[in-house]
């Protein structure tokens, strides 16, 4: 097959207007005729889910990590920092996303404030077999979050294997074991990461020493064809040390450029330690019945210690000559924190599924959790301009005679300890059938949950409906929706003073999603165009500030809001044999706080475009390339923390980034090429070069606010992200 070579700008129009007749799809027949939908695969019947290739996730060039890195190329997913594995979906924030590994919900660190503090995601791409992601309208079996659900299934090795990776920013080593009869399988993986070299591309004089490492295991024992046991273990430790020295940032406009020179003293030292263990029993007495009992425990220990004193000088320039103007706009600030957090959750969940035939499923589940939260917060900030603390009242006539109190810009202090219980249950029914000559899928269900801390019980009905008309064009129409709650946890219940609020309630979102999948073929290659439009009506919202990547909630249900948008993705083999896609979205999200009127939420996404593209040389297919491109309009989260959002609506600049991965495959057993001697032990051997931020674009993740004492104005000084970085990566599999 000859490779089609086209300019990138002509690809999308050609794919849209050059469809050919769809490939005929036959219906599989057993004792009961099965209704077959478009390429449904993986361990889910959720029609809202998008399946992500685990191999693509391993190949993607991304600082954030494999799974999350490739998720950020989907139209509904947004992130304005490459250093974080966190993401926002359809106007929601980082805390509104469910993440599961083998149907067990997992948690992220809570005190992460800056994106460079974040280490590796808990998801190890080398252990993944199946990835299913839903951006909204998901089934009742998923928990109580308002935005998305990501469900990861780990794989069982089929034989003895050893694989690894080594690069300039870390490495991993994974080994798999399997007995001859496949009754016992085990997968172990360790990872290490140090982003010091990447952080050195920041435009500042700072000593970084971030080290992250983890170890995971997945063990299965199949006692019989009907009964099996499994265990997942996880331990990670992230240490982040930073000693800032100096920084110079130029911002403002072409007509009035401003430079701020900042000198620092002090240091920051943080620690994040996470552990998780899950023991599961699976019993399948027949093809119709399946029972699963999971016992799980999660523990998180976090320390955030820093004392940083900064002094700054603001300098402007003459608009005619461009020469610097002598400025006396000087000041300083002290930021201090001694924050400790201990989180432990443990419990059990039971699920049962009954499938009377291939087209019907009944599923029920029950979950019990016991939580233990210990929080000690001592955090404050002092702002001082020209020797006078802000917001200390100043006597304009004679500041020496001022007797006003010395006040802090903000102070958060709290000592909290709670041990609540959380109960939840769900039931859902799925049915596939024919409506005339059209194929129909229906899923209806509901879940109920209670949390003893706020004594609240929530009820969440959900539905999915899809119809595939008997048309020549391969079309699938879907309608998903329901009532989705954001069940509060540590972040939501903590107010701006540092206390836990037992009167807090779950945020609520009423959602409706309309979708269309159109599959077609062109040049004998498959493509799929997916379009989704959605609307969310929200109430009981808790307003929040975005402090870099940390969400700080107000601790009050005093807002309402709504979100709407449209997503589209063109997926297919742009190059024969490998998948690529183009994504585009338009989204808006608003909130109304205390009835003061609608304003954009800090995660108001607006216009976004992304691409994941894979290619290879036709005559040398072992030379491969993958490219990720992201453009997203700036988020309106640049307002100062603890200020009135109605007075500060500062939008960050657009986020633009291109990452490139080039690799040479020396050994791949799938090519059926013979190897000799020492190299015959390898199944795969690849050497690659990754170019992060290929165009060296200085993106902005947040603003640092500087106060000008003379004018009493606050200037937003951009906090820049990383520059261009070249990484060398060696991958092998024995």
N, C-alpha and C positions, 0 to 999 in steps of 0.2 A: 504494500500500500504506500503510495507516494504521499509525502507530507505536503499539506496545503500551507503556503506562506502568504500571509496577508498583513498589511499595516494594521496595527492595533485599532486605529480610529475607524477602520471599515468593518471590523469584526462584528460588533453588535448589530449594526443595521443589516448586514448580510444574513446573520443568524435569524433575525426577526422576519425578513421578507423572502427568505429562500427555503421555506419548509417544503418537505416532500411528504408523500403519503405515509402515514404511520405504519409501523410494522405490525402485522397481525399478531394478536395475542390470543392463544387458546385458553379455554377454561379447563382446569384440572378437575377430574371426576373421580370420586371415591364412592363409597356406599351412599353418601349424601353429597350432593353437588356443592362444591365450595365456591363461594363468591370471591373472586380474585381481584384485588385492586392493584394499582400501579406499584410495582417493585417494592412491596412492603417487606422489609427484612429487619432483622435485629430482634431484641427481646421486648418489644413493645407493640401494643395495638393503638397507641395514642396517635390520632390523625394529625394532631398539631405538631408532632415531633419531626425534626429534621435529623437525618442520620449523617454523622460526620465520620469520614474514613480515619481509622487510627493510623494508617500509614501516612496519609497526608499531614496529620497532626505531628508526626515525627519529623517530617521533611521540612515543615514550614520554618522560615527564618524569622525568629521572634525572640526578643529578650524576655517577654512575659512567660514563656513556656509553651509547650506544644498545644494542649487542648484549648486553653484560653486564648492563645495567640491566633489560632485559626477561627475561633468563635468570633473574634473581633472583626473578621471580614464578612460576617453575615449582615444583612441590611438592618436588622432590628437591634443590633448590639453596638454599643458605643463606649469608647474609653478615650480620655485625652492624655494618657500617659502610657508609655511603653514599659516602664519599670514595674508596673503593677499587674498582677493577674486578675484583679477585680474588673468588673464591667457593669455597665448600665444597660437596661433593656426597655425600650419604648417609654422613655421618660421617667422610669424608676431609678432609684439610687442603688448603691453597691449592696445594701442590706436586704434588698427585695428579691433575691434570687435563691432558689432552692438548688442544692448540690447533693447528689447521692452517689455513693459507691456501692454497688451490689444491693441497691434498695435501702441502704442505711444513710440517713442524713448526716452530713458532716458540717463542721463549722470552720470559719476562718478566724485568724487572730483579731482581737477587738481593738487594741490600742494603737494599731498602725496609723501613724499620722502623716508621714511623708512617703512618697512612692519608693524612694531609694532605701527605706527601711525594710521593705518587703522582700522576702527571699523567694523560695520556690513554692509553687502551688502544691497542695497535697496530692494532686493527681499526677501519677507517674506515667507518662505516655508509653513507656516500654512495657507496661503491664496491662495496657488497655486492649480489649477486644472489640467492644461496641460502645459508641457514643450516640446518645439521643438527646436532642435539645429542643425544647419548646419555648417559644417567646411569648406565650399567653394562650388562654383557653385550654389549659391542660386538664387531664382527668382528675377525678376525685381521689384517686389513690395517692396523689402527690399532696404535700403538706400545705400549710397556710402562709403563703407569700403572694405578693401582688403582681410580680413581674414574670419570672421565668422559672423553668425547671430543667436542670441538667442531670441526666442519669448515666452513670458510667458503669460498665461491667468489666471486671478484670478477667483475664484469660487463664485457661489451664494449659500448661505445657504438655506436649505430646511425647517428648523425649528429652534426653539430657541436652542442655543447651547452655551456652555462656555467651553473653553479649556485653558490649560496653561502648563508652564514648569518652573521649578526652578532647578538651578544647582549652582556650586561653582563659575562660571564665568558669571552668569546672569540669565535672565528669560524672559518670555513672557506671555501675557494674551490676549486671542482672544475671542470675543463674536460675535455670529451671530444671526440675527433676520429675521423672515419671517412672513408676514401676512397670514391669513388663506387661502386667495385666491391666494397667491404667487405673488401678484402684486407688493408688496414692499418687497425688501430684503436689508439687510445691514450687512456689515462685518467690524468690528473694531478690530484693533490689536495694542498693544504696546509692545515694547521690551526694555530691559536694558542689558548692557554688560559691564563688567569690567575685563580686562585681566591681572590685576596686579599679581595675583598668578601664571599665566602662564609665564609672563615675568620675574618673579623671578627665573625661572629655567635657565636663561641666565647666563653664566659664567662671571659675572661682578658685581661690587658693585654700584648699581644704584637705586635711588628711582623713581618708576614709579607711576603715578596716571592717567591712561587712563579711561575715562568714555564715553560711547556711549549709546544713547537712541533714539528711534524714535516712531512715531505713524502713522498708515495708516488706511484709510477707503475706502471701496468700496460699493457704494449705487446704487441700481437699482430700477427703477419704470417702470413697464410694463403698459402703458396706455391702450393698447389693444394687441391683438395677433400680430398686424402688426407694432406697434409703441412703442418704449421704450426709456427711458432716463437713463443715468448712470453717476456716478461721482467717480473719484479716487483722494484722497487727501493724501499727504505725507509730513511729517516734521521730520527732524533729526538734531541732534546736537552732534558733537564729540569734546571732549576736551581731549587734550593730554599734560601731563606735565611730564617732565623728569629732574632729577637732577643727572648727572653722578658724580661718586666719584673716582673710580679706576677700572682698568682692567689689567689682565695679560694674555698674549696669547703666546703659544708656536707654532711655525710653522717651515718651512724649510724642511730639509730632515733628514734621519737617520744618514747620514755621517756628516751633518752640521746643527744641530738643533739651532734655534734662539728663544730667548724669549724677548718679548717687555713688559716692565712695564710702564703703562700709568696712570698718575694722572690727574684729571679734576678739573675745576672750572667753575662755570656758570650754566645756566639752559636753558631749551627749553620749550616753552609754545605755543601750536598751537590750533586753533579752526576752525572747519569746520561745516557750517550750511547750510542745503539744504531744499528747499521747492518745491513742485510740485502740480499742480492741473489740472485735465482733466475733461471736461464736454463733453459727447457724446450723439448724437441722432442717433438712429437706426430705419430705416423704411424698412419694407419688405412687399410691397403691394401684392406680390404673390410668389410662389415658384421659379419663374424665375428671379425676380428682388430683389436686396438688395442695400440699400443706407446707408452710414454712414457719419456723419459730426462730427468732433472732434475739440474742442477748447482746447488749452493747454497753460500752463505757467510754467516755471521753473526758479528758482532763487538759486544762489549759492554764499555764502559769506565765504571767507577763509582768515585766518590770520596765518602766519608762522613767529614766533618770536623766535630767539635763539641767544645767545652769549655764546660760549663754548671755554674755553682756556684749551688746553691739553699739558702736558709735558711728554716726553717719554725717555726711556733709552733702547738701544739695547744691548743685552748680548748674547755672544756665549759660547760654551763649548769646553773643551779640548777633542779632538777625542780619545785620549788614556785613560784618567782617567775619563772622563765625568764630571770633576769638572768645575764650572763656571769660565769663564775668565773675569778678570776685564776689563770693557769697558768704554771708554769715548765718545761713540757714543750717544750723547744726543741731544735733540732738543725740539721744541714745535711748536704749531700752534694755531691760533685763527680763529674760524669760526663764522661768524656774518650774520644775516639776519633779515630784517624787510620787509616782503613781504605781500602785501594785494591784494586780487583779488575779484572782483564783476562780476558775470555773470548772465545775465537775458535773457531768450529767451521766446518768446510767439508767437502764431500763430494759424493757423487753417489748417485742412486737410479734403479733401472730397474724398470718394471712392465709386465707383459704380460697382456692379457685375451683369452680365446677364448670366443666365444659360438656354439656350433654351431646353436642355435635360440633363439627368443625366450624360452624358459623355462629355459635352462641357461647357466651361466657358470663358467669356470675362470679363476682369477687367481693370478699369482705375482709376487713382488717381491723385490728385493735392495737393501740400503742400506749404504754405506760412509761413515763419518764419522771425521775426524781432529780432535781437540780439543786446545786449548792453554789451560790455566788458570794464571794467575799471581795469587796471593793474598797480600797483605801486611796483617796484622791487628795492631793495637795499640789495645786497648780495655780500660778499667778503670773501676771505680766505688769511690769512697770514701764511707762513711757515718759521720757523726760526730754524736753526741748529747751536748749539754752539754760539748763540748770533749774527749770521749773517743771515739776511733775504735771503731766496731763492725765486726768482732768482736774487737777488742783486749781481752785479759783485764784486768780492773779489780780493784785492791785496794780492797775495800769499806771497810776501816778508814781508810786514808789513800791516796787516789788519787795524791797527789803523789809517793809512793814507788814507784809502779808501774813495773816495768822490763820489761813485756811488749813484744813486737815490734809495731810498727805494721803492721797487716794491711789489705789491700784487701777489700772486700765480694766482688768478683770481678775477675779479670784474665784477658784472652784475648790471647795473643800468638803469632803464627805467621807464618812465611815459607814459602810453598809454591809449587811450580812443577811441573806434570805435563803430559805430552803423550800421552795415551792414544789408542787406536784403538777404535772401536766398529763391530761388524759385526752386521747383522740380516737376516733373510729370512723370508718368509711364503708360504703357499700356502693357497688356500681354494676351495671348490666350492659353488655355489648351484644349487638346482633347485626349480622350481615344477611341481606335478603335481596330478592328481586322485586322491583316495583314496575310492573309491565316488563319492558325489555331493559330497564335501567338498573344498575347495581346500586344498592343503598347500604350505608353503614350508620348505625345509631349507637351512641353511648350515652347513658344517663346515670347519674350517681350523685351522691351527697356525702359530706363529711361533717362531723360535729366534734368540737374540742372544748375543753375546760381547763383554765389555769387557776390554781388556788391562790396565787398572789393577788390578783385583782378580782377574783371571784367572778370571772366572766365566762359565759358559754356562748360559743359562736356556731352558726349553722351555715354551711356553704354548699348549695346545690350547683351542679355543673352539668353541661351537656355538650355533645358533639354530634353533628349530622353531616353526612357526605353523600353525594349522589354522582354517579358516573353514567351519563346518558350513553345510549347505544348510537353514538355518532361516528362518522368516519374520522373526525378529529379526536384525538385522545385527550379528553377534558375531564377534570374532576373538580366539582364545586363543593365547598365546605363552609359550614357555619358552626362556630364554637363560641362558648360563653358561659356565664354564670356569675356567681358572687364569690369574690376572692378576698380573703382577709390577710392583713399583715399582722400576724400574732406577735405581740411585743416580747422582747427579751432584754438583755442587759442594756443595749444602747438606747432603746426607746423609753425605758422606764427611768433613765437618769436625766434629771433636769439640768439647767445651766448653773445651778448652785452646787451640784454634786450629790444630790439626794435622790433616793429611789421614790417614785411616785406610785403608790398603790391604787390610785384612782385612774391611772392611764387605761385606755381601752384600745382594742384592735382597730387599726385603720381598715377601711373597707373600700373595695373597688368593684363596681358592676361593669362587666366587660362583654363586648360583642365583637367577634372577629369574623370577617367575610374573606374567603380565600378561593383562589383558582389555581390549579396545576394544569399546565398544558405541555404534554410530551410530544415531541416530533423528532424526525430524523432528517439530517442533511448530510449529503456526501457519505451516506451509510454510517453515520455516527449519531449517537443519541444525544438529545438535548432536552432540557426541561426549563420552562419559564414559570416561575411561581410569583403570584401577586397576592398580597394580603392587605386589607384595610381594616382598621380597628377603631374602637371608641371606648373610653373608660370614664365612668362617672364615679368620682371618689368623694368620700366624706370621712369625718373623724380623723382627718389628717393631722399629723404632728409636724409642724414646721421645723426645718433644720437648716444648719449652715454646713457648707462644704469647706473644711479646713484641709486643703490639699487633697488627700484621699480619705480623710476621716470625716464621718458624718456626726455632727453634734446636734442632737435633738433638743427642742425647747422643753419637752416633757409635758406638753399640753395638747389635748385634742381640740384645737381651736381654729381649724381650717378645713376648707373643702376645695375641690378642684376637679379638673377634667383633662383628658388627654385624647389626642386623635392623631392618625397618621396613615401612611401607606408605604408598604415595603415591596420591593421587587428584586428577584434574583434570577439571572440566566446561568444555568448550570449545564455543563456538558463537556464533551471532548473537543475542546478548541484545537488540540493537537491529538492525533489518534493514539488511543491507549492510556491517556492520563486525563484526570478531571481538573477542570478550572471553572471559575465562575466570576461574574460581575454582579455587584450589589448596589442598589440605590434606595434611599428612603427619605421621606419627608415626615417630620414628627413635631408636634407641639404639645406642651404640658403646662398648665396654669394652676395657680392656687389663689384662694381668697382667704386671708387671715383676718379673723374678727370682723368680717363683713366690710373690709376697707376697699374691696375691689380686686379684680384679677390681675396678677402679675406672673411672669414666667417663673417656674420653679428653677432651682439651681441646676437641674438636669435637663433643661429644655434643649432638646437635641437639634431641631430644625433640619437642615439639609445635610445629607451624608452620602459619600460614595466610597466603595471599597472594591478591591479586586484581589483574587488569588489565582495566579497563573503558573502553570507548569509546562516545561518544554524540554526537548532534547535534540541533539544533532541527528538528522536522519541517517547519515552514513556512520556515525559514531554514537549509538544510543546510550553508551555508558557515560557520555558527557551530558549532564542534566542541569537544569536551572529551575528555580522557583522564585516567584516575585510576589510580594504583598504590597499593596498600595492603599493608603487610607487618606481621605480628605473629609473633614468634619468641621462644620461651622462652630465657632467658639461658644462655650457654655456661659450662661449668665451667673456664674458662681464666684465672681471676683470681688464680691462685697466683703468688707471687714467682718470678722466674726463678732457676734454679740451686738451688732448694730441693727438699725431698723432697715429691713430689706426694701421698704417702700421709698427710702431716701437714697439708697445705694443700689443702682442697677448698672453694674459694670460688667460688660461682656468681654470674655477673654478672646484673644486672637484665634483664628481658625487653626485646627490641628492638621498638619500635613506631614506624611511620612512614607518613605519607600524603603523596604528591606529586601535584600537580594541574597539568594543562596546559590552557589555554584559548586558542583560536586563531580567527581570522577569515580565511577564504580569500577574497581579493579577486579573484584570477584563477586559473582552472583550465580549461585547454583541453578537458579531458574533459567538461566541462559543455556544450560546444558553444555557448558564449556569445561573441558578437563583441566585440572590443576595437578601439579606434581610436587613431590617433596613436602617441605614444611607447609606450603600454601594449600595443600590438599585438606588440611584441618579446618579451613575457613569455609563457611557458607556464604558470608558476605564480608566485604571489605571496601570501605568508601572513604575517600579523603575529600574534604570540602572547605570552601572559603565562604564566609558569611559577611556581607557588608550591611551593617545596621545604620539606618539613617543615611542612605546612600548620597543624598543631596545636601547633607549637613544643614538641615533646617533647624533653627533655634525655636522650638515649640515652647509654649508657656503652659504650665500646669496650675498655677495659682498666682496670687498677688501678695507681696509683702507691703503692708501699708506704712508709709513714713509720714510723720506729721511735721509740717512747716510751721514753726512757732510764730514767725512774723505775720503770716496770713491766716494761720489756724486751719489751713487746708491739709487734707490727707491725700498723699500721692500714692497711686498703685504702682509699686516697683515689681516688674515681672520676675517670677521664679522660673528660670529656664530649665529645660530638660537636656538630655544627653546629646552629644554631637555624633559625627561619623566615627564608626569603630569597625575595624577589621578583625574578624575572629576566624581562627583555623580550627577545624573539627575533624577528628578521626573516629570512624565508627567501624565496629567489627562484630561478627557473630560466628561462633564456633559450633 
